Amino acid sequence: MKNLLVVAKHNQAEALRVAAGLTLLSDPVRVAVVGTLPDTPAVAEQRELLEFAEVPLEEIAAGDAGRRQLAGAVLAADAVYVI
């Protein structure tokens, strides 16, 4: 099994959709959101799906601590998708 990480940076709703699709591979998927997720219907729909699939989602704050947290997540993953 490969550990997959989706980094939601530029198009966050699309990143969540991709993460939901990756759950079909039966590999563990994690989502790291750079900043905060917008409160839109598209994001809410994908968040609900990820919660149902029990995909961990963490919001990463700006600054040195956030960069260290993201670096740790990247190092722990076998494949990283930045969207």
N, C-alpha and C positions, 0 to 999 in steps of 0.2 A: 504494500500500500504506500502511496505517496501522500505526503502532507501538502495540501494546496493552500495558498494564501492569495486572497484577492485584496488589493489595496485600492480603496475607493478614493481617488484624488480629484480627477477632473470632471467626470460624468458619474456622479455617485449613484443615481437611480439605475443606470446601465450596469455599473459594477455589481450592484446587489442582484440584478437579474442574472448576470453571468454566474455569480456565486450560487444562485439557486439552481441554475442549469448544471453546474459542476457536481452537485450532489448526486446526480444520476450516475456518476462514475463509481460510486460507493467508496470513494476516497475521502478522508477527513478534509473538510473545507473550513477555513477561518476567514473572517473579513476584518480588515483594519481600515477604519475611516479616518482620513486626515482632516481634522477639523470636526465640525458637527454636521449631521445630516439635515438637509432642509425639510421643512414640514410640508410636503406635497403629497397628493394622492398616489403618485407613482412610487415614491419612496415608502409610504405607509403600506402599500400593497406588497412590495417586495420584502419589507421588514417582517410582515406577518407570515409570509411564506418561509423566510429564513428561521423565524422563531419556531414554526411548526416542524421544520427539518432539524431543529436543534443545532443550527450553525452559530458558533460564537461570533459576536460582533463587538468590536471594541473601538471606541472613539479615541483618537490620539491627538493630544493637544499640541499646539505649536511650542517650540522651544527645545532646549537641549534634552530635557527628560523625554519629550515626545519622540525626538529623533532616536534616542537610545532604545526606547520601547519598540519603535518601528524596526530598527536594525536587528534587535533580538528576534522579532517575529520573522523577518526575512531570513535570518540565519537558521531558524528552526524549520523552515519550509523547504520542501523539495522542488517546488515550482511556485513562481510568483507571477501574478497577473496584475499589472498596474493600469487602471482604467480611470 
